[in-house]
Amino acid sequence: MADSSFDVVSKVEKMEADNAVHQASKEIEQRYDFKGVGASVEWSGEKIMLKANSEERVKAVLDVLQSKLIKRGISLKSLEAGEPYASGKEYRVEATLKDGISSENAKKIGKIIRDEAPKSVKSQIQGDELRVQSKSRDDLQETIALLKGKDLDIDLQFVNFR
């Protein structure tokens, strides 16, 4: 019998992220507490640019964006927001969505699998994802449960379970 396997990935669905940014933008336009403060949220290339006229307001804009991402099923572990900085008369925050598993995080996950998963389970890094293989499907499911239980600083999905 051939080995069973699955891939560990960290992907953000671009359409869902786009929808979340548009919903946040609409809410900011309509909310009374954001009237006249120059608050906005929009895509700026691959980054999300948040703007407002004070540091507190730009943090409130970030809070609105985070709530919309959660409603859309995107983990906040995928959002990397910088600190507010002054730019002319306004404050800005640049946020990015992390996509893919960095080699450093892939090594951490591989070490967890080697140390704590059943012995028949093997893992290998393939670009920005991790392939996990074993003869036993039960061992693979145990490994998924193990990784879900760990508090890693990235959002993991498990795909291609064969």
Secondary structure, 3 states (H helix, E strand, C coil): CCCEEEEEECCCCHHHHHHHHHHHHHHHHHCHHHCCCCCEEEEECCEEEEEECCHHHHHHHHHHHHHHHHHCCCCHHHEEECCCEEECCEEEEEEEECCCCCHHHHHHHHHHHHHHCCCCCEEEEECCEEEEEECCHHHHHHHHHHHHHCCCCCCCEEECCC
